[in-house]
Amino acid sequence: MTLRRTLLGISPLAALLGYAALAQVLFMAEVPEAIRAPQGERLVLRAHASGSQIYRCTQPADGKPQWTLKAPDAELRDEQGKVIIRHSAGPSWQHTDGSTVTGKTVAHAASPQADSIPWLLLAAVSHEGSGVLAQVTSIQRIHTHGGQAPPSAQCDAAQLNAEIKVPYTADYYFYAPSKGGAR
């Protein structure tokens, strides 16, 4: 039996559900075990970020100045290149539909790119609005390029409180609970 005959024998709803399941598998990225989205969550949105990681030269209790992350500052774009999310301190993500999610890092994995910030799994800690980000429970930051803090040698007593923006790109995957509880 040909594929055409097989597809013609399937109801339109069954075909649509099959394509939706296939699309879900195709869009989920292969990531290290430590940062996989929890069981029972499904991918609801993915977007590509470009922007900066903002670092501040600070002097911790041990007395040696160092660069510490102040905040991200990035735009996330959909597959057509349209800006749909603003990423900033918190860390938080605000969608153009008005919904916002704030997250907390729960796991990380080294980026395959030695000069890039780590890949992360974040858990949602708060939401605002009723749009697409309102139901998000987990966020992955993967495929990072750049964004690492400058060498500590560039942060000294003369530079205290100075800020520097380091360009980066990454992909963000947003997850929400599956309706049926399984991914």
N, C-alpha and C positions, 0 to 999 in steps of 0.2 A: 504494500500500500504506500503510495507516495505521501510526502509531507502535505501537499495540497489537499489530498483526499482526507487525510487525518484532521487537518485544521477545519475543513468544511463540515466535518461531523461533530465538531465541538460547538457548544452554545456560545454566543457572543460573550456572555458573562464569564463563563469558564475561561475563555481565551483571554479576556481582559485581566482576570485574576492571575492567570499564568504569566502574562507579560509583566504585570506589576511585580510579581515575585522574582522574575528574571531580572527586571530593572533593579530591584533591591540588591540582589547578589552582585550585579555588575558595578554598582556604585559604591559598595562598601570596600574600603581600602584594607589591604593586608598590613597589619600593625603588630608590634611585639605584644606578647601575652599581657604584660603589665599594664598596657594602656588600652586594652580592648573594652568596648562598651559593655556594660553589664548585660547578663542574660535577661531576656524579656523586654529589651529596648529595640526600637527600629529607627533607621535613618530617616529623618524628616527634612533635612536641608544640608547642603554642602555649598561652600563658597571659598573663593580664593582671596587671600588677604595680601595687601601690599601696604607698607607703611614703615614705622620706626618703633624700635624699643628705646625708650628714653631712660638714660642712666644719670644718676647724680653722684658726684664725688662726695663721700661722707667719711666721717671719722668715727668708727665704732669704739666700743669700750677698750679694746686692746691697743688703741692709739695709732694704728697704721691706716692711713687713708685708703679707701677702696671704692670702686664703682658699685653702686647698688641700683637695682631696677626701681624706677619711679613709676612707670606706667607704659603700656603699649599705646600706640596711636596709629590706627590703621583703618582702611576701607576694605570691606569685603564685597566682592562682586559675584554675581551669578554667572552661569555658563554663557550668557550672551554679553557679558562685560558690564552689565548695569550695576551700579553701586546699590546694595540692598541693606548693608549693615555697617554701622560705625562701631569700632572696637576701641575701648578706652580703659581707664583705671577701674579697678574693682577686683579682678578684671570683669568688664561688662561688655555686652553686645546689644546695640539698639537697632532694631529692624525698621525699615521705612514704614511699616504698618503700625508703628508705635509700640510694639511689644519689646520688652527688655528682659534679659537674663543676666544674672551675676553669678560667677562661678568661683569655686575653690579647688586648687590643685589637689588631686588625690593620688596621682601616680605620674611618673615620668620615665622616659627612655632616651638614651643618647641618640642624637641625630646621626644618621649615616654620614652626614657632611661634618667633618671635624670642626669647621669654623662657624657652625650654626647652633642656634638655641635648641634645647631639647624638645622632643615630642612630648605632649602632655595628654592626660585624661583629667578633666575637671568635672566636678559634680555641681549642679545648680544649687544655689543657696537662697536665691530670691528671684522673683519675677515681677514685672509690671505690665499692664496692658492685657489685651486678649488676642493678640495676633499669633503668628507662627512660633515665636519664641516662648510663649506663655506656658507651653506644656513640656518644654525641653528639660530633661533631667541630667543629661551628660553631654559633654563637648570634648572633641578630640582636636588637638593641634598637631598636624603632621606635615610631612614634606617641607620642612623648614629650610630656608636658605638665608644665611646671615643672621644679624641680630645679636651677636654675642657682645658682651661688655668689652670695652677697650682694655689693653693691658694695664695692670695696676700701676705700672711705672708712670703712666700718664696722669695719675691721680695722686697729687701730693698736697702738702699744706697750702701751697699757693693756689691750688685749684679747688679748695673746699667749697662745696655748694654749687660748683659749676655743673652744668647739664650738657649732655651730648646725646644726639639722636643717631642711632645706628640703624640703617635700612635693613628690612627683612621682608621675606615673603613666606607664606604658609598656606596650607589648606585647613579649613575648619569644618568638622563634621558635627552636626547637631542631632541628638537622639532624644526620643520620647518613648514612653511606655507603649508596647504593642497592645493592640486591642485585645488579642487573644492570649497575651502573656508570653508568647514565644517569638523569637526573632526569625 
